[in-house]
Amino acid sequence: MPYALSLCMIVKNEARSLPACLDSVRDLACELIVVDTGSTDRTPHIAARYGAEVIPFDFTIVDFAAARNLAIATATGRWILMLDADETLDRPSASGLERLGHLDENAGYFLERHNHASDSQRPFTDYVVRLFPNRPNYRYRGRVHETIDSSILSGGGQLRESGIRIDHNFSSDRETRRRKNHWYIEILKEEIAADPSDDSRLDFLAAEYHQLEMFDEAAAIAERIARVRPLDARAHLFAGIYHLLFKPDLPRARADFMRALKLRPGYPEAEGFLNRIDEQEGAKCTPSSE
């Protein structure tokens, strides 16, 4: 049978959330691989109690991709399901796991992630590749904001929707988030310095600056992305958004959106922002009535 699923995880001090995560995949995975990056609580004991193989990992040098890749390299299943300890698999949608596994296609699958903050904010949804074949060339990249998408694509695979849902419960404490932003920024800078050719790190760096409301820095990175990806309409769109909304420069924003529209004719977002610029400039030219 082509379907055999390995759950792979990296954890640290997740004693509170880990049981719910492992309960959500009970009876679905043929094995549980848990890489522990330095827990000082009962996390390793809890994982072992569920039958997981617990592997210590030296996290002196922060590298989330390396930790995830160790879990994958240890797994024996034909398919990998990657979850974080603060995520749970939605059981009603979990039937898709076996269905996709039996298809045995060379594809990574997006899971629909519902993010629930610890405060009263409404949940938001994003899509993350967490289900993929266990192949030796499919590995995560990036010390932080690690992804496997490009590895799957470069290995001849495809990325597809799955209909499978996971729920993500996270702390939204502002100060904790800010400390993490600054931590990630420094690591991303190190990655960029080590490999300037990997412009994917720039996207994450711009996002970290944006979350910190450091809009000048985020705009500078957006401009850099547009320079290194001159044929990427989306890159020019985002540069234009910064020049329109956060670092007001209407002529430059117009040029950005025009470039995006030239690269992608009919680009609705670019057209919408150009209309917005026209309205703003028209309002400036209209004399006020006394």
VOTOR-538180 format. One record per residue (C-alpha): residue number from 1; x, y, z. Coordinates in Angstrom, 2 decimals, always signed. Layout:
@fimar NUM | X X | Y Y | Z Z
...
***
This chain:
@fimar 1 | X +0.00 | Y +0.00 | Z +0.00
@fimar 2 | X +1.41 | Y +3.42 | Z -0.94
@fimar 3 | X -0.09 | Y +5.21 | Z +2.06
@fimar 4 | X +1.97 | Y +5.28 | Z +5.25
@fimar 5 | X +2.12 | Y +8.55 | Z +7.15
@fimar 6 | X +4.86 | Y +9.88 | Z +9.44
@fimar 7 | X +4.07 | Y +12.82 | Z +11.68
@fimar 8 | X +7.17 | Y +15.01 | Z +12.05
@fimar 9 | X +7.53 | Y +17.82 | Z +14.58
@fimar 10 | X +10.07 | Y +20.09 | Z +16.21
@fimar 11 | X +9.31 | Y +21.18 | Z +19.77
@fimar 12 | X +10.63 | Y +23.08 | Z +22.75
@fimar 13 | X +8.80 | Y +23.44 | Z +26.07
@fimar 14 | X +5.41 | Y +22.52 | Z +24.63
@fimar 15 | X +4.08 | Y +20.45 | Z +27.52
@fimar 16 | X +0.78 | Y +22.36 | Z +27.56
@fimar 17 | X -0.09 | Y +22.15 | Z +23.89
@fimar 18 | X +1.58 | Y +18.92 | Z +22.74
@fimar 19 | X -1.09 | Y +16.44 | Z +24.01
@fimar 20 | X -3.86 | Y +18.13 | Z +22.01
@fimar 21 | X -1.70 | Y +18.08 | Z +18.88
@fimar 22 | X -0.84 | Y +14.39 | Z +19.22
@fimar 23 | X -4.41 | Y +13.46 | Z +20.12
@fimar 24 | X -5.57 | Y +15.08 | Z +16.88
@fimar 25 | X -3.49 | Y +12.67 | Z +14.76
@fimar 26 | X -4.11 | Y +9.56 | Z +16.87
@fimar 27 | X -4.45 | Y +6.41 | Z +14.70
@fimar 28 | X -3.59 | Y +8.32 | Z +11.51
@fimar 29 | X +0.22 | Y +8.22 | Z +11.54
@fimar 30 | X +2.32 | Y +5.07 | Z +11.42
@fimar 31 | X +5.03 | Y +6.82 | Z +13.44
@fimar 32 | X +5.68 | Y +10.02 | Z +15.39
@fimar 33 | X +9.05 | Y +11.74 | Z +15.03
@fimar 34 | X +9.65 | Y +14.55 | Z +17.52
@fimar 35 | X +12.86 | Y +16.60 | Z +17.38
@fimar 36 | X +13.38 | Y +18.45 | Z +20.66
@fimar 37 | X +15.47 | Y +21.62 | Z +20.51
@fimar 38 | X +16.13 | Y +21.96 | Z +24.24
@fimar 39 | X +13.01 | Y +21.51 | Z +26.36
@fimar 40 | X +13.34 | Y +22.00 | Z +30.09
@fimar 41 | X +9.76 | Y +20.89 | Z +30.89
@fimar 42 | X +8.00 | Y +17.53 | Z +30.41
@fimar 43 | X +7.72 | Y +17.84 | Z +26.62
@fimar 44 | X +10.07 | Y +14.89 | Z +25.80
@fimar 45 | X +8.33 | Y +12.68 | Z +28.38
@fimar 46 | X +4.88 | Y +13.50 | Z +26.98
@fimar 47 | X +6.00 | Y +12.79 | Z +23.41
@fimar 48 | X +7.52 | Y +9.47 | Z +24.44
@fimar 49 | X +4.33 | Y +8.53 | Z +26.29
@fimar 50 | X +2.48 | Y +8.86 | Z +22.98
@fimar 51 | X +4.97 | Y +6.49 | Z +21.39
@fimar 52 | X +7.05 | Y +9.12 | Z +19.61
@fimar 53 | X +10.70 | Y +8.75 | Z +18.79
@fimar 54 | X +12.23 | Y +11.77 | Z +20.55
@fimar 55 | X +15.47 | Y +13.10 | Z +19.07
@fimar 56 | X +17.51 | Y +15.78 | Z +20.88
@fimar 57 | X +18.80 | Y +18.56 | Z +18.65
@fimar 58 | X +21.55 | Y +21.07 | Z +19.43
@fimar 59 | X +19.96 | Y +24.47 | Z +18.80
@fimar 60 | X +23.01 | Y +26.56 | Z +19.75
@fimar 61 | X +22.94 | Y +27.84 | Z +16.18
@fimar 62 | X +19.30 | Y +28.62 | Z +15.42
@fimar 63 | X +18.27 | Y +26.63 | Z +12.34
@fimar 64 | X +14.65 | Y +25.52 | Z +12.16
@fimar 65 | X +15.10 | Y +23.98 | Z +8.72
@fimar 66 | X +17.90 | Y +21.73 | Z +9.97
@fimar 67 | X +15.72 | Y +20.55 | Z +12.86
@fimar 68 | X +12.79 | Y +19.79 | Z +10.56
@fimar 69 | X +15.07 | Y +18.03 | Z +8.09
@fimar 70 | X +16.42 | Y +15.78 | Z +10.83
@fimar 71 | X +12.86 | Y +14.69 | Z +11.58
@fimar 72 | X +12.20 | Y +14.00 | Z +7.88
@fimar 73 | X +15.46 | Y +12.07 | Z +7.47
@fimar 74 | X +14.46 | Y +9.84 | Z +10.40
@fimar 75 | X +10.94 | Y +9.15 | Z +9.13
@fimar 76 | X +10.15 | Y +5.90 | Z +7.30
@fimar 77 | X +6.62 | Y +6.64 | Z +6.06
@fimar 78 | X +5.86 | Y +7.26 | Z +2.40
@fimar 79 | X +4.28 | Y +10.59 | Z +3.35
@fimar 80 | X +5.25 | Y +13.33 | Z +5.80
@fimar 81 | X +2.76 | Y +15.39 | Z +7.81
@fimar 82 | X +4.54 | Y +18.31 | Z +9.48
@fimar 83 | X +2.79 | Y +19.96 | Z +12.43
@fimar 84 | X +3.82 | Y +22.39 | Z +15.16
@fimar 85 | X +2.91 | Y +21.66 | Z +18.77
@fimar 86 | X +0.40 | Y +24.52 | Z +18.91
@fimar 87 | X -1.47 | Y +23.14 | Z +15.89
@fimar 88 | X -4.16 | Y +20.47 | Z +15.75
@fimar 89 | X -5.47 | Y +18.53 | Z +12.79
@fimar 90 | X -9.17 | Y +19.01 | Z +12.05
@fimar 91 | X -10.47 | Y +15.44 | Z +12.19
@fimar 92 | X -13.48 | Y +15.88 | Z +9.84
@fimar 93 | X -11.11 | Y +16.95 | Z +7.06
@fimar 94 | X -8.48 | Y +14.33 | Z +7.91
@fimar 95 | X -9.98 | Y +11.76 | Z +5.55
@fimar 96 | X -8.15 | Y +13.68 | Z +2.83
@fimar 97 | X -4.84 | Y +12.42 | Z +4.19
@fimar 98 | X -5.50 | Y +8.81 | Z +3.23
@fimar 99 | X -7.15 | Y +9.78 | Z -0.06
@fimar 100 | X -4.16 | Y +11.85 | Z -1.15
@fimar 101 | X -1.73 | Y +9.26 | Z +0.15
@fimar 102 | X -3.26 | Y +6.53 | Z -1.97
@fimar 103 | X -3.00 | Y +8.77 | Z -5.05
@fimar 104 | X +0.76 | Y +8.59 | Z -4.48
@fimar 105 | X +1.42 | Y +11.71 | Z -6.55
@fimar 106 | X +4.61 | Y +13.76 | Z -6.60
@fimar 107 | X +3.02 | Y +16.79 | Z -4.96
@fimar 108 | X +3.16 | Y +18.85 | Z -1.81
@fimar 109 | X -0.20 | Y +19.86 | Z -0.42
@fimar 110 | X -1.35 | Y +23.11 | Z +1.13
@fimar 111 | X -3.24 | Y +22.76 | Z +4.38
@fimar 112 | X -5.76 | Y +25.44 | Z +5.33
@fimar 113 | X -4.52 | Y +26.89 | Z +8.62
@fimar 114 | X -6.94 | Y +28.74 | Z +10.89
@fimar 115 | X -4.94 | Y +30.97 | Z +13.22
@fimar 116 | X -6.53 | Y +31.74 | Z +16.57
@fimar 117 | X -4.93 | Y +34.48 | Z +18.68
@fimar 118 | X -5.00 | Y +34.32 | Z +22.47
@fimar 119 | X -6.82 | Y +37.65 | Z +22.65
@fimar 120 | X -10.17 | Y +38.58 | Z +21.12
@fimar 121 | X -8.92 | Y +39.10 | Z +17.58
@fimar 122 | X -10.81 | Y +37.29 | Z +14.86
@fimar 123 | X -9.02 | Y +34.22 | Z +13.47
@fimar 124 | X -7.33 | Y +34.54 | Z +10.11
@fimar 125 | X -6.57 | Y +31.90 | Z +7.52
@fimar 126 | X -3.43 | Y +31.13 | Z +5.55
@fimar 127 | X -2.18 | Y +28.14 | Z +3.58
@fimar 128 | X +0.98 | Y +26.17 | Z +4.34
@fimar 129 | X +2.59 | Y +23.15 | Z +2.67
@fimar 130 | X +2.63 | Y +20.49 | Z +5.39
@fimar 131 | X +1.89 | Y +17.24 | Z +3.56
@fimar 132 | X +4.40 | Y +15.91 | Z +1.06
@fimar 133 | X +6.10 | Y +12.70 | Z -0.13
@fimar 134 | X +9.07 | Y +11.43 | Z +1.85
@fimar 135 | X +11.79 | Y +11.94 | Z -0.73
@fimar 136 | X +15.48 | Y +12.51 | Z +0.02
@fimar 137 | X +15.63 | Y +15.72 | Z -2.03
@fimar 138 | X +12.58 | Y +17.30 | Z -0.37
@fimar 139 | X +14.01 | Y +19.35 | Z +2.46
@fimar 140 | X +13.26 | Y +22.61 | Z +4.24
@fimar 141 | X +15.32 | Y +25.74 | Z +3.57
@fimar 142 | X +15.82 | Y +28.76 | Z +5.81
@fimar 143 | X +17.06 | Y +29.07 | Z +9.37
@fimar 144 | X +13.83 | Y +30.92 | Z +10.22
@fimar 145 | X +10.63 | Y +31.14 | Z +8.17
@fimar 146 | X +11.68 | Y +27.79 | Z +6.81
@fimar 147 | X +9.78 | Y +26.43 | Z +3.80
@fimar 148 | X +9.83 | Y +23.30 | Z +1.68
@fimar 149 | X +7.85 | Y +24.67 | Z -1.27
@fimar 150 | X +10.79 | Y +25.54 | Z -3.53
@fimar 151 | X +12.48 | Y +22.21 | Z -2.80
@fimar 152 | X +9.40 | Y +20.32 | Z -3.98
@fimar 153 | X +9.10 | Y +22.42 | Z -7.13
@fimar 154 | X +12.78 | Y +22.12 | Z -7.98
@fimar 155 | X +12.48 | Y +18.36 | Z -7.46
@fimar 156 | X +9.83 | Y +18.09 | Z -10.17
@fimar 157 | X +6.85 | Y +18.08 | Z -7.83
@fimar 158 | X +3.74 | Y +20.24 | Z -7.81
@fimar 159 | X +1.97 | Y +22.23 | Z -5.12
@fimar 160 | X -1.76 | Y +21.62 | Z -4.74
@fimar 161 | X -4.68 | Y +22.34 | Z -2.45
@fimar 162 | X -5.79 | Y +19.56 | Z -0.14
@fimar 163 | X -8.99 | Y +20.58 | Z +1.64
@fimar 164 | X -7.35 | Y +19.53 | Z +4.91
@fimar 165 | X -7.59 | Y +21.97 | Z +7.80
@fimar 166 | X -5.42 | Y +22.61 | Z +10.84
@fimar 167 | X -6.09 | Y +24.94 | Z +13.76
@fimar 168 | X -3.27 | Y +27.08 | Z +15.14
@fimar 169 | X -3.59 | Y +28.55 | Z +18.63
@fimar 170 | X -0.91 | Y +31.11 | Z +19.39
@fimar 171 | X -0.08 | Y +33.78 | Z +21.93
@fimar 172 | X -0.60 | Y +37.31 | Z +20.65
@fimar 173 | X +1.33 | Y +39.04 | Z +23.44
@fimar 174 | X +2.66 | Y +42.14 | Z +21.72
@fimar 175 | X +6.00 | Y +42.35 | Z +23.52
@fimar 176 | X +6.74 | Y +38.67 | Z +22.97
@fimar 177 | X +5.95 | Y +39.10 | Z +19.29
@fimar 178 | X +8.21 | Y +42.16 | Z +19.02
@fimar 179 | X +11.14 | Y +40.33 | Z +20.60
@fimar 180 | X +10.64 | Y +37.49 | Z +18.13
@fimar 181 | X +10.48 | Y +39.96 | Z +15.22
@fimar 182 | X +13.83 | Y +41.48 | Z +16.20
@fimar 183 | X +15.35 | Y +38.02 | Z +16.72
@fimar 184 | X +14.20 | Y +36.88 | Z +13.29
@fimar 185 | X +15.45 | Y +40.08 | Z +11.64
@fimar 186 | X +18.98 | Y +39.47 | Z +12.87
@fimar 187 | X +18.94 | Y +35.85 | Z +11.69
@fimar 188 | X +17.51 | Y +36.84 | Z +8.30
@fimar 189 | X +20.26 | Y +39.43 | Z +7.89
@fimar 190 | X +22.83 | Y +36.73 | Z +8.61
@fimar 191 | X +21.25 | Y +34.45 | Z +6.01
@fimar 192 | X +21.17 | Y +37.21 | Z +3.39
@fimar 193 | X +24.81 | Y +38.05 | Z +4.05
@fimar 194 | X +25.76 | Y +34.38 | Z +3.78
@fimar 195 | X +23.88 | Y +33.88 | Z +0.49
@fimar 196 | X +22.93 | Y +37.14 | Z -1.26
@fimar 197 | X +21.57 | Y +35.17 | Z -4.22
@fimar 198 | X +18.66 | Y +33.79 | Z -2.14
@fimar 199 | X +16.21 | Y +36.67 | Z -2.49
@fimar 200 | X +13.41 | Y +34.67 | Z -0.81
@fimar 201 | X +14.82 | Y +35.80 | Z +2.53
@fimar 202 | X +14.07 | Y +39.41 | Z +1.58
@fimar 203 | X +10.32 | Y +38.78 | Z +1.56
@fimar 204 | X +10.42 | Y +37.58 | Z +5.15
@fimar 205 | X +12.67 | Y +40.45 | Z +6.19
@fimar 206 | X +10.21 | Y +43.01 | Z +4.76
@fimar 207 | X +7.37 | Y +41.27 | Z +6.61
@fimar 208 | X +9.23 | Y +41.38 | Z +9.92
@fimar 209 | X +9.94 | Y +45.11 | Z +9.54
@fimar 210 | X +6.31 | Y +45.71 | Z +8.61
@fimar 211 | X +5.03 | Y +43.90 | Z +11.71
@fimar 212 | X +7.26 | Y +46.15 | Z +13.81
@fimar 213 | X +5.80 | Y +49.18 | Z +11.95
@fimar 214 | X +9.32 | Y +50.02 | Z +10.72
@fimar 215 | X +7.88 | Y +51.11 | Z +7.41
@fimar 216 | X +10.93 | Y +52.94 | Z +6.06
@fimar 217 | X +12.99 | Y +49.78 | Z +6.46
@fimar 218 | X +10.22 | Y +47.62 | Z +4.99
@fimar 219 | X +9.91 | Y +49.99 | Z +2.01
@fimar 220 | X +13.65 | Y +49.82 | Z +1.37
@fimar 221 | X +13.49 | Y +46.02 | Z +1.29
@fimar 222 | X +10.43 | Y +46.11 | Z -1.00
@fimar 223 | X +12.38 | Y +48.36 | Z -3.38
@fimar 224 | X +15.30 | Y +45.94 | Z -3.27
@fimar 225 | X +13.00 | Y +43.00 | Z -4.07
@fimar 226 | X +11.63 | Y +44.85 | Z -7.09
@fimar 227 | X +15.18 | Y +45.50 | Z -8.31
@fimar 228 | X +16.27 | Y +41.87 | Z -8.03
@fimar 229 | X +13.00 | Y +40.62 | Z -9.56
@fimar 230 | X +12.41 | Y +43.09 | Z -12.39
@fimar 231 | X +9.92 | Y +40.79 | Z -14.14
@fimar 232 | X +7.86 | Y +40.06 | Z -11.02
@fimar 233 | X +4.63 | Y +42.06 | Z -11.19
@fimar 234 | X +3.82 | Y +41.32 | Z -7.56
@fimar 235 | X +7.16 | Y +42.72 | Z -6.40
@fimar 236 | X +6.45 | Y +46.02 | Z -8.17
@fimar 237 | X +2.93 | Y +46.05 | Z -6.74
@fimar 238 | X +4.22 | Y +45.81 | Z -3.17
@fimar 239 | X +6.85 | Y +48.47 | Z -3.78
@fimar 240 | X +4.05 | Y +50.69 | Z -5.03
@fimar 241 | X +1.94 | Y +50.01 | Z -1.96
@fimar 242 | X +4.75 | Y +51.20 | Z +0.28
@fimar 243 | X +5.27 | Y +54.30 | Z -1.83
@fimar 244 | X +1.55 | Y +55.03 | Z -1.73
@fimar 245 | X +0.58 | Y +54.20 | Z +1.83
@fimar 246 | X +3.63 | Y +54.18 | Z +4.08
@fimar 247 | X +6.27 | Y +56.35 | Z +2.45
@fimar 248 | X +4.14 | Y +58.70 | Z +0.39
@fimar 249 | X +5.62 | Y +59.33 | Z -3.04
@fimar 250 | X +2.76 | Y +59.35 | Z -5.55
@fimar 251 | X +4.88 | Y +59.66 | Z -8.74
@fimar 252 | X +7.01 | Y +56.72 | Z -7.66
@fimar 253 | X +3.96 | Y +54.70 | Z -6.60
@fimar 254 | X +2.35 | Y +55.37 | Z -9.99
@fimar 255 | X +5.50 | Y +54.16 | Z -11.77
@fimar 256 | X +5.51 | Y +50.99 | Z -9.66
@fimar 257 | X +1.87 | Y +50.19 | Z -10.42
@fimar 258 | X +2.31 | Y +50.97 | Z -14.12
@fimar 259 | X +5.25 | Y +48.58 | Z -14.23
@fimar 260 | X +3.21 | Y +45.87 | Z -12.48
@fimar 261 | X +0.37 | Y +46.42 | Z -14.95
@fimar 262 | X +2.71 | Y +46.20 | Z -17.93
@fimar 263 | X +4.08 | Y +42.90 | Z -16.66
@fimar 264 | X +0.61 | Y +41.57 | Z -15.87
@fimar 265 | X -2.02 | Y +43.23 | Z -18.10
@fimar 266 | X -5.34 | Y +43.63 | Z -16.31
@fimar 267 | X -3.75 | Y +43.22 | Z -12.87
@fimar 268 | X -6.78 | Y +44.27 | Z -10.76
@fimar 269 | X -4.85 | Y +45.36 | Z -7.66
@fimar 270 | X -2.51 | Y +47.55 | Z -9.71
@fimar 271 | X -5.45 | Y +49.10 | Z -11.55
@fimar 272 | X -7.23 | Y +49.75 | Z -8.25
@fimar 273 | X -4.26 | Y +51.55 | Z -6.74
@fimar 274 | X -3.75 | Y +53.61 | Z -9.90
@fimar 275 | X -7.38 | Y +54.72 | Z -9.66
@fimar 276 | X -6.76 | Y +55.66 | Z -6.05
@fimar 277 | X -3.78 | Y +57.81 | Z -7.07
@fimar 278 | X -5.89 | Y +59.49 | Z -9.76
@fimar 279 | X -8.53 | Y +60.32 | Z -7.15
@fimar 280 | X -5.96 | Y +61.74 | Z -4.72
@fimar 281 | X -4.30 | Y +63.86 | Z -7.39
@fimar 282 | X -7.68 | Y +65.00 | Z -8.68
@fimar 283 | X -8.71 | Y +66.07 | Z -5.21
@fimar 284 | X -5.54 | Y +68.19 | Z -4.91
@fimar 285 | X -6.34 | Y +69.96 | Z -8.17
@fimar 286 | X -9.97 | Y +70.69 | Z -7.30
@fimar 287 | X -10.36 | Y +74.16 | Z -5.74
@fimar 288 | X -12.20 | Y +74.18 | Z -2.45
@fimar 289 | X -15.51 | Y +76.05 | Z -2.34
@fimar 290 | X -15.89 | Y +78.90 | Z +0.09
***
